[in-house]
Amino acid sequence: MKNTENLRTELKSLADSLEEVLHNTENKSKAEIDKIRRKAEKALDDSRQKLSDVGGKIIHQTKEVAGRADDYVHENPWTGVGVGAVVGLILGILLAKR
């Protein structure tokens, strides 16, 4: 949950920086425009890095959960079969209603 909130904050910061670039370049000196541009580029680079980090963490967590589920099914095969049957039944009912 913390990663999601950090990502939202980072994306809002990026959006704010890009909005500043788009709306505040009128009547600005080249130096001021360059400063705003550098700020936007830094926000973009930071956002790309955070997205990459979060993506890596999500992949790791997904693999970990899948490994645990695989281990559980190997240790309790009939439970896995039962869960699979129930999920199949529910999906069948839902699809039949369409």
For each residue, the residues with C-beta under 8 A, 3 or more apart:
1: 4 5
2: 5 6
3: 6 7 54 57
4: 1 7 8
5: 1 2 8 9
6: 2 3 9 10 50
7: 3 4 10 11 50 51 54
8: 4 5 11 12
9: 5 6 12 13
10: 6 7 13 14 46 47 50
11: 7 8 14 15 47
12: 8 9 15 16
13: 9 10 16 17 43 46 47
14: 10 11 17 18 40 43 44 46 47
15: 11 12 18 19
16: 12 13 19 20 43
17: 13 14 20 21 36 39 40 42 43 44
18: 14 15 21 22 40 43 44
19: 15 16 22 23
20: 16 17 23 24 36 39 40
21: 17 18 24 25 36 37 40
22: 18 19 25
23: 19 20 26
24: 20 21 28 36
25: 21 22 28 33 36
26: 23
27:
28: 24 25 32 33 36
29: 32 33
30: 33 34
31: 34 35
32: 28 29 35 36
33: 25 28 29 30 36 37
34: 30 31 37 38
35: 31 32 38 39
36: 17 20 21 24 25 28 32 33 39 40
37: 21 33 34 40 41
38: 34 35 41 42
39: 17 20 35 36 42 43
40: 14 17 18 20 21 36 37 43 44
41: 37 38 44 45
42: 17 38 39 45 46
43: 13 14 16 17 18 39 40 46 47
44: 14 17 18 40 41 47 48
45: 41 42 48 49
46: 10 13 14 42 43 49 50
47: 10 11 13 14 43 44 50 51
48: 44 45 51 52
49: 45 46 52 53
50: 6 7 10 46 47 53 54
51: 7 47 48 54 55
52: 48 49 55 56
53: 49 50 56 57
54: 3 7 50 51 57 58
55: 51 52 58 59
56: 52 53 59 60
57: 3 53 54 60 61
58: 54 55 61 62
59: 55 56 62 63
60: 56 57 63 64
61: 57 58 64 65
62: 58 59 65 66
63: 59 60 66 67
64: 60 61 67 68
65: 61 62 68 69
66: 62 63 69 70
67: 63 64 70 71
68: 64 65 71 72
69: 65 66 72 73
70: 66 67 73 74
71: 67 68 74 75
72: 68 69 75 76 79 80
73: 69 70 76 77 79 80
74: 70 71 77
75: 71 72
76: 72 73 79 80
77: 73 74 80 81
78: 81 82
79: 72 73 76 82 83
80: 72 73 76 77 83 84
81: 77 78 84 85
82: 78 79 85 86
83: 79 80 86 87
84: 80 81 87 88
85: 81 82 88 89
86: 82 83 89 90
87: 83 84 90 91
88: 84 85 91 92
89: 85 86 92 93
90: 86 87 93 94
91: 87 88 94 95
92: 88 89 95 96
93: 89 90 96 97
94: 90 91 97 98
95: 91 92 98
96: 92 93
97: 93 94
98: 94 95
